[in-house]
Amino acid sequence: MKEDPHVTRLRLAGFTVLPSLDVNGLDTGLLFARQVSTHLEVVSAWRDDYALAARLPYARNWLKPFEPTIGTGSEAVSFADAVDQLLSPPSRDRYGTSERVEGQPWLPDGER
């Protein structure tokens, strides 16, 4: 079975994919998530030209579950750019993870 190359990249990188509902209750979006030792990585995508990506801390205030865990929101980008933000080496990553060691595969902080 063929699938979108960006979906393939995320799935091969260990992301779980779930349907995501739009304001009309239709499953028009996709939610990708993976846990790494220090945080949760998330991509929410609704179209090829509209997606969001973030690295979120595990801690959440369950008394206020809809309160954001990070101070600034993600910028809406294309699905391809959102995938690149989380899967690219840190030199192209806007999230400030550690430097890539030449000759070594890139892994998120804490996964070395």
C-alpha positions in Angstrom: 0.0 0.0 0.0 1.4 3.4 -1.0 1.2 6.4 1.4 2.2 10.0 1.4 6.0 10.3 1.8 5.7 12.7 4.8 3.4 10.2 6.5 5.9 7.5 5.8 8.8 9.5 7.3 6.8 10.2 10.5 5.7 6.5 10.9 9.3 5.3 10.2 10.5 7.7 12.9 8.2 6.1 15.5 5.2 8.5 15.3 1.8 7.1 16.0 -0.9 8.5 13.7 -4.6 9.1 14.7 -7.4 10.9 12.9 -8.2 14.4 14.0 -11.6 16.0 13.9 -12.4 19.4 12.4 -15.0 21.8 13.7 -17.7 19.9 11.9 -16.8 16.6 13.5 -15.3 15.2 10.3 -12.0 13.3 10.3 -10.2 15.7 7.9 -7.0 15.9 9.9 -4.2 13.7 11.2 -2.5 13.8 14.6 1.0 12.4 14.8 2.8 11.9 18.2 5.8 10.2 19.6 7.3 10.1 23.1 11.0 10.7 23.6 12.7 10.6 27.0 12.5 14.4 27.6 9.3 15.5 25.7 6.4 14.7 23.4 6.7 15.6 19.7 3.4 16.4 17.9 2.4 17.2 14.4 -1.2 18.2 13.7 -2.0 18.4 10.0 -5.3 19.2 8.1 -4.0 19.8 4.6 -0.7 19.7 2.6 -0.5 23.5 3.2 -1.7 23.7 6.9 0.1 21.9 9.7 1.6 22.6 13.1 4.5 21.0 14.9 5.7 21.3 18.5 7.8 19.7 21.2 5.9 19.7 24.4 6.9 18.9 28.0 5.4 15.8 29.6 4.1 17.9 32.6 0.5 19.1 32.3 -1.8 20.8 34.8 -4.7 18.3 34.9 -6.8 20.7 37.0 -6.7 23.0 33.9 -6.2 20.4 31.1 -6.7 22.9 28.2 -4.1 25.4 29.5 -1.1 25.4 27.2 2.1 23.8 28.4 4.4 26.1 26.3 4.5 29.9 26.2 4.4 30.4 22.5 2.2 28.8 19.9 3.5 27.0 16.8 3.4 28.7 13.4 1.2 27.2 10.8 3.3 25.8 8.0 3.0 23.2 5.2 2.8 19.6 6.2 6.2 19.0 4.6 7.8 21.9 6.7 6.2 20.6 9.9 7.7 17.2 9.3 11.1 18.7 8.6 10.9 20.8 11.8 10.8 17.6 13.9 12.9 15.2 11.8 15.6 17.4 10.4 19.1 17.7 12.1 19.3 20.5 14.6 21.0 22.9 12.2 17.6 23.2 10.5 15.5 22.8 13.7 13.9 25.8 15.3 13.6 24.1 18.6 17.2 24.4 19.8 18.1 20.7 20.3 21.7 19.6 20.5 24.2 19.6 17.7 24.5 16.7 15.3 27.7 14.6 15.6 29.1 14.0 12.1 28.8 10.3 11.0 26.2 9.6 13.7 22.5 9.4 13.0 20.6 12.4 14.5 18.5 11.5 17.6 16.6 13.9 19.8 18.2 15.1 23.1 18.4 12.4 25.6 18.2 9.6 23.0 21.9 9.2 22.5 
